[in-house]
């Protein structure tokens, strides 16, 4: 028996879980928000020292006593530009920073289009990606860009800090795969793309294998490779081949565990690597719960009320179909379109039918994303449904039939921190010779509600076909 810790440094806080290496049982927990900057904050920029301060606060009170290894999960889509001495040349750039949209578009054109990027690194640059942030920096702050000698992501930097800022800098394949300059298919960097964005080449962290350790602190504490939040959460959920996660936020995302890198010529798939040696292709949608919230506001209710209304209608919502493209759409690639409500007839113009169309439209949009993965060879037998909206009765009633799979709604937990702890236990076991380097420790599955497609499955297929027919009529050839 041993004790390990997993920490998740998100965009707003640090969470730490301390776990038993054998059972994964959570023994202790810590939490602290990142301190807020004094003065006026610049959106999508931060001083990473705030991450260290909240880490120290979350770990206070002897939380890490007896811990033998730590895993680090951190927010993705972040860039820390460092000079040759390891000092920041400017604040860290984080999040979905829209300032990089023009730079991302220029990068796409410079390499020869979307398919050229898909072939190079399995994804097309967008404003959130580190490569787009580097290009924005070169365009808008050329003096700072010229001083950049080393580029790190948030989890890379935190691991480096925990180890005392050694000469060796590391990352993992999961984190590297989201940068826009590392290919999950080839397992290698494309330094020429860094040069394309930044104007010159920079040192990039060494990419570690899933069970490798980044190093050991002077006190003997082993630090595992670390990873991004998405990959850590997948490891914390215990995902494996055949599993997918559908994340319900204002926008949506669908990711599946697969044995090889998947891509799509138009760039609908972002080809990520996971934290366990497999691949984690992701498809994003611009609209998910925002379609529910908008409909709820129209009907003068909230999400719970909207769910209750939707359950009073029947599959197909009396012919109403909502294409939920309220913010344009990424899947299919319709960035400048708007949402559409189709099938209005006198008998369908009732609140319960509109509510039902909103839920069916949101879920069918996510099925479109699932089908992109399926069309490229991903087998999906089980879907984990994440996000507060996953608790809505209408979502739980409609999702199994529309997805055509078992749907699992895990109990709320710090899955990214748990995944980081599981990675730490894996690296510790490999270092001691008690675990194999290709198989993570087996921890119990999280508590969850499980929903299966019922006898109404043919009716749900009809709902899906009604949605596809409407989409093809209004946006022919969208896919």
C-alpha positions in Angstrom: 0.0 0.0 0.0 1.2 3.5 -0.8 -0.2 7.0 -1.0 -0.2 9.3 -4.1 -1.7 12.7 -4.9 -3.2 14.1 -8.0 -3.6 17.9 -8.5 -5.7 19.6 -11.1 -4.8 23.3 -11.8 -7.8 24.5 -13.7 -8.4 28.0 -15.1 -9.9 29.1 -11.7 -8.6 26.8 -8.9 -6.4 24.0 -7.7 -7.9 20.7 -6.5 -5.8 18.0 -4.9 -6.9 14.4 -4.0 -4.8 12.1 -2.0 -5.4 8.4 -2.9 -4.5 4.9 -1.9 -2.4 3.4 -4.7 -4.1 0.0 -4.5 -7.8 0.9 -4.3 -7.9 4.5 -5.6 -9.9 5.4 -2.5 -9.7 9.2 -1.8 -8.2 9.7 1.6 -7.9 13.5 1.7 -8.8 16.4 -0.4 -7.7 20.0 -0.8 -9.0 23.1 -2.7 -8.0 26.7 -3.2 -9.0 29.3 -5.8 -6.3 31.0 -7.8 -5.7 34.4 -6.2 -7.2 37.2 -8.3 -4.8 39.8 -9.8 -4.7 43.3 -8.4 -5.9 46.0 -10.8 -7.7 45.4 -14.1 -7.2 41.8 -15.4 -6.5 41.2 -19.1 -8.8 38.4 -20.3 -7.0 35.2 -21.3 -3.7 36.3 -19.7 -2.4 35.4 -16.2 0.6 35.4 -14.0 1.3 31.6 -13.4 2.7 32.4 -10.0 -1.0 32.4 -9.0 -1.1 28.7 -9.8 1.7 28.0 -7.4 0.1 30.1 -4.6 -3.2 28.3 -4.9 -1.3 24.9 -5.0 0.4 25.8 -1.8 -2.8 26.8 -0.1 -4.7 23.7 -1.3 -1.8 21.5 0.0 -1.8 23.2 3.4 -2.5 21.5 6.7 -0.4 18.5 6.1 -2.5 17.3 3.1 0.5 15.7 1.4 1.9 14.0 4.5 3.0 10.5 3.5 2.6 11.0 -0.2 5.1 9.2 -2.3 4.3 10.5 -5.8 2.3 13.3 -7.4 0.6 13.7 -10.8 -0.2 17.0 -12.3 -3.2 17.9 -14.5 -3.7 21.4 -15.7 -5.8 23.6 -18.0 -5.1 23.1 -21.7 -4.8 25.8 -24.4 -2.1 27.6 -22.5 1.3 29.0 -23.5 4.1 30.1 -21.2 6.7 31.8 -23.4 10.1 31.7 -21.6 13.5 33.3 -22.4 16.8 31.4 -22.4 17.1 31.7 -18.6 13.6 30.3 -18.0 11.9 33.6 -17.1 8.6 34.6 -18.6 8.9 37.1 -21.4 5.3 38.1 -20.8 2.2 36.9 -19.0 1.0 33.4 -19.8 -1.7 33.2 -22.6 -4.6 30.9 -21.7 -8.0 29.8 -22.7 -10.0 30.4 -25.9 -8.5 33.7 -26.7 -10.4 35.1 -29.7 -7.6 37.5 -30.4 -5.8 34.7 -32.2 -8.5 34.1 -34.8 -6.8 36.1 -37.5 -3.4 34.5 -36.7 -5.0 31.0 -36.8 -6.6 31.7 -40.2 -3.2 33.0 -41.5 -1.5 29.8 -40.3 -4.0 27.7 -42.1 -3.4 29.6 -45.4 0.4 29.6 -45.0 0.6 25.8 -44.9 -1.8 25.3 -47.8 -5.2 24.8 -46.2 -7.0 22.7 -43.7 -6.1 19.3 -45.1 -2.4 20.2 -45.0 -2.7 20.8 -41.3 -4.6 17.6 -40.8 -1.9 15.7 -42.5 0.8 17.5 -40.6 -0.5 17.3 -37.0 -4.0 15.9 -37.1 -5.7 19.2 -36.4 -6.5 22.6 -37.9 -5.3 25.7 -36.0 -7.9 27.6 -34.0 -7.7 30.6 -31.7 -7.4 28.6 -28.5 -4.4 26.5 -29.6 -0.9 27.3 -28.4 0.3 27.5 -32.0 -2.2 30.3 -32.7 -1.2 32.1 -29.5 2.4 32.0 -30.7 1.4 33.4 -34.1 -0.6 36.2 -32.3 2.4 37.0 -30.2 4.7 37.3 -33.2 2.1 39.6 -34.9 1.3 41.9 -32.0 4.4 41.8 -29.7 7.3 41.1 -32.0 9.9 42.2 -29.4 8.6 39.8 -26.9 8.3 37.0 -29.5 12.0 37.4 -30.5 13.0 36.8 -26.9 11.1 33.5 -26.6 13.6 30.6 -26.3 11.4 27.9 -24.6 7.7 27.2 -25.0 5.8 25.3 -22.3 2.2 24.5 -21.4 0.7 24.9 -18.0 1.2 21.4 -16.8 4.7 21.3 -18.2 5.6 24.5 -16.2 4.0 23.2 -13.0 5.9 19.9 -13.1 9.1 21.9 -13.9 8.5 24.1 -10.8 7.8 21.1 -8.5 11.1 19.6 -9.6 13.0 22.8 -8.8 13.3 24.1 -12.4 15.8 21.5 -13.7 17.6 21.8 -17.1 15.4 19.0 -18.4 11.9 20.1 -19.3 9.2 17.5 -20.0 5.6 17.1 -21.1 3.5 14.1 -22.0 2.0 13.0 -25.3 -1.6 14.0 -24.3 -0.6 17.6 -23.5 1.7 17.8 -26.6 -1.0 16.6 -28.9 -3.1 19.7 -28.2 -0.4 22.2 -29.1 -0.8 22.3 -32.9 2.9 21.4 -33.4 3.1 17.8 -32.3 1.5 14.9 -34.2 -0.3 12.1 -32.4 0.0 10.0 -35.5 3.8 10.2 -35.8 4.5 10.9 -32.1 6.9 13.7 -33.0 7.1 17.5 -33.0 6.9 19.7 -36.1 9.4 22.4 -35.1 9.0 24.0 -38.5 5.4 24.8 -37.6 6.7 26.6 -34.4 9.0 28.6 -36.7 6.1 29.3 -39.0 4.1 30.8 -36.1 6.7 32.4 -33.9 9.2 33.4 -36.6 12.0 31.2 -35.2 12.4 27.8 -33.6 12.2 27.4 -29.8 13.1 24.6 -27.4 10.2 22.3 -26.7 9.7 19.9 -23.7 10.8 16.3 -24.0 7.7 14.1 -24.5 7.5 11.3 -21.9 5.6 8.0 -22.1 2.4 7.6 -20.1 4.0 5.7 -17.1 7.4 7.6 -17.1 8.4 9.9 -14.3 9.4 13.5 -15.0 11.8 13.3 -12.1 12.2 13.2 -8.3 12.3 16.1 -5.9 15.3 16.5 -3.5 13.0 15.1 -0.8 12.4 11.9 -2.8 8.9 12.7 -4.1 8.3 11.2 -7.5 6.6 13.4 -10.1 4.8 11.7 -12.9 4.7 12.9 -16.5 1.5 14.9 -15.9 -1.1 15.7 -18.6 -3.9 18.0 -19.8 -7.2 18.1 -18.0 -9.1 16.3 -20.8 -6.7 13.4 -20.7 -6.5 13.3 -17.0 -10.3 13.2 -16.7 -10.5 10.3 -19.2 -7.9 8.4 -17.0 -9.9 9.2 -13.9 -13.1 7.9 -15.5 -11.4 4.7 -16.4 -12.2 5.0 -20.1 -11.0 2.4 -22.5 -11.6 1.3 -26.2 -15.3 1.5 -27.0 -15.9 4.4 -24.6 -16.7 8.0 -25.5 -17.4 11.1 -23.5 -20.0 13.6 -24.4 -19.4 16.9 -22.5 -22.4 19.2 -22.2 -21.3 22.8 -21.7 -22.5 25.9 -23.5 -20.7 24.3 -26.4 -20.2 20.5 -26.7 -17.4 18.0 -27.3 -17.3 14.3 -28.0 -14.2 12.2 -27.6 -13.5 8.5 -27.9 -10.7 6.2 -26.9 -9.2 4.6 -30.0 -6.2 2.4 -30.8 -4.9 4.7 -33.5 -4.9 8.4 -34.3 -8.0 9.5 -36.2 -8.3 12.5 -38.5 -10.8 13.9 -40.9 -9.9 15.8 -44.1 -11.8 18.9 -43.2 -10.4 19.1 -39.8 -13.6 18.2 -37.8 -11.5 15.8 -35.7 -8.8 17.1 -33.4 -6.4 14.1 -33.1 -5.3 14.0 -29.5 -3.3 11.4 -27.6 -4.6 10.2 -24.2 -2.7 9.6 -21.0 -2.6 5.8 -21.2 -0.9 5.1 -24.5 -4.0 5.2 -26.7 -5.6 8.0 -28.7 -8.4 10.4 -27.9 -9.9 11.9 -31.1 -12.2 14.9 -30.3 -15.0 16.5 -32.2 -16.3 19.9 -30.9 -19.6 21.5 -31.5 -20.2 25.2 -31.0 -23.7 24.7 -29.4 -25.0 22.4 -26.7 -26.6 23.7 -23.5 -26.8 27.3 -24.9 -29.6 26.0 -27.1 -31.5 24.7 -24.0 -30.9 28.0 -22.1 -32.1 30.1 -25.0 -35.3 28.0 -25.4 -35.9 28.1 -21.7 -35.7 31.9 -21.7 -38.1 32.1 -24.6 -40.6 30.0 -22.6 -40.1 31.9 -19.4 -38.7 28.9 -17.5 -35.3 27.4 -16.4 -33.6 24.2 -17.4 -35.5 22.0 -15.0 -38.7 23.5 -16.2 -37.7 23.0 -19.8 -37.0 19.3 -19.1 -40.3 18.9 -17.4 -42.1 20.4 -20.4 -40.1 18.3 -22.9 -41.2 15.1 -21.2 -44.8 16.0 -21.9 -44.3 15.8 -25.6 -43.6 12.8 -27.8 -40.6 11.7 -29.9 -40.2 14.0 -32.9 -41.9 16.9 -31.1 -44.9 16.8 -33.4 -42.6 17.5 -36.4 -40.6 20.4 -34.8 -36.9 20.3 -35.6 -34.4 22.7 -34.1 -31.0 23.0 -35.8 -29.2 24.5 -32.8 -26.6 26.5 -34.7 -27.0 29.6 -32.5 -23.3 30.6 -32.6 -22.6 29.2 -36.0 -21.3 25.7 -35.9 -18.0 23.8 -36.0 -19.6 20.3 -36.7 -20.7 20.6 -39.5 -18.4 23.5 -40.5 -20.9 26.3 -40.8 -19.3 29.1 -38.9 -21.5 31.9 -40.1 -24.9 30.3 -40.1 -27.7 30.6 -37.5 -30.1 28.3 -35.8 -33.3 27.1 -37.5 -36.7 26.0 -36.2 -38.5 23.9 -38.8 -41.8 22.1 -39.0 -44.1 24.8 -37.5 -47.8 23.9 -37.7 -50.7 25.0 -35.6 -50.7 21.7 -33.6 -47.0 21.8 -33.0 -46.9 25.4 -31.6 -47.0 24.4 -28.0 -44.4 25.0 -25.3 -43.9 21.3 -24.7 -43.1 20.6 -28.3 -40.6 23.5 -28.6 -38.9 22.2 -25.4 -38.7 18.7 -26.8 -37.3 20.0 -30.1 -34.6 21.9 -28.1 -33.4 18.7 -26.3 -33.7 16.6 -29.4 -31.8 19.2 -31.5 -29.0 19.6 -29.0 -28.6 15.8 -28.7 -28.8 15.2 -32.5 -26.1 17.8 -33.0 -23.9 15.8 -30.6 -24.8 12.6 -32.5 -23.5 14.3 -35.6 -20.2 14.6 -33.8 -20.3 11.0 -32.6 -21.0 9.9 -36.2 -17.9 11.8 -37.4 -15.8 9.6 -35.1 -17.8 6.4 -36.1 -17.3 7.2 -39.8 -13.5 7.2 -39.3 -13.5 3.8 -37.5 -14.2 4.5 -33.9 -16.4 1.9 -32.3 -18.5 3.4 -29.5 -20.4 1.1 -27.2 -20.7 3.3 -24.1 -21.1 7.0 -23.7 -20.1 8.9 -20.5 -22.3 12.0 -20.2 -20.6 14.9 -18.3 -21.8 18.3 -17.3 -24.6 19.7 -15.1 -27.2 19.2 -17.9 -26.5 15.4 -17.8 -28.6 15.3 -14.6 -31.7 16.7 -16.4 -34.4 13.9 -16.7 -35.1 14.8 -20.4 -31.4 14.3 -21.3 -31.3 11.0 -19.5 -34.5 9.9 -21.1 -33.6 10.9 -24.7 -29.8 10.3 -24.9 -29.7 6.4 -24.9 -32.1 6.2 -27.9 -30.5 8.9 -29.9 -26.9 7.9 -29.2 -27.8 4.2 -29.7 -25.6 3.1 -26.8 -25.5 2.6 -23.1 -25.3 6.0 -21.4 -23.4 6.5 -18.1 -23.8 9.6 -16.0 -20.9 9.5 -13.4 -21.4 10.9 -10.0 -19.8 14.4 -9.6 -16.1 14.1 -8.7 -12.7 15.6 -9.4 -12.0 13.3 -12.3 -9.0 15.3 -13.6 -7.4 15.2 -10.2 -8.2 11.5 -9.8 -6.7 10.8 -13.2 -3.5 12.6 -12.2 -3.4 10.6 -9.0 -3.8 7.3 -11.0 -1.0 8.4 -13.3 1.2 9.0 -10.2 0.4 5.6 -8.8 1.3 4.1 -12.2 4.6 5.9 -12.4 5.4 4.9 -8.8 4.5 1.3 -9.5 6.7 1.1 -12.6 9.6 2.7 -10.8 9.3 0.1 -8.1 8.8 -2.8 -10.5 5.3 -3.6 -9.2 3.3 -2.4 -12.3 3.8 -2.9 -16.0 4.7 0.2 -18.0 1.9 -0.4 -20.5 -1.0 -1.0 -18.2 -2.3 1.6 -15.6 -3.4 0.4 -12.2 -6.9 -0.9 -12.0 -9.0 1.3 -9.9 -12.8 0.8 -9.3 -15.2 2.4 -11.7 -16.8 5.6 -10.5 -20.3 5.6 -9.0 -22.7 6.3 -11.8 -26.3 6.1 -13.1 -26.6 3.8 -16.2 -29.3 4.2 -18.9 -29.9 1.8 -21.7 -31.8 2.2 -25.1 -35.4 1.0 -24.5 -38.1 -0.5 -26.6 -38.7 2.9 -28.2 -35.4 2.7 -30.1 -37.1 2.6 -33.6 -38.9 5.8 -32.7 -35.6 7.4 -31.8 -34.2 6.4 -35.1 -37.1 8.2 -36.7 -36.3 11.3 -34.7 -32.7 11.1 -35.9 -33.8 10.7 -39.6 -36.2 13.7 -39.2 -33.2 15.8 -38.0 -30.9 14.7 -40.8 -33.5 15.3 -43.4 -34.1 18.9 -42.1 -30.3 19.6 -41.9 -29.8 18.4 -45.4 -32.7 20.4 -46.8 -31.4 23.6 -45.1 -27.7 23.0 -45.4 -27.2 20.6 -48.3 -23.9 18.8 -48.3 -22.9 20.2 -44.8 -21.0 17.0 -44.1 
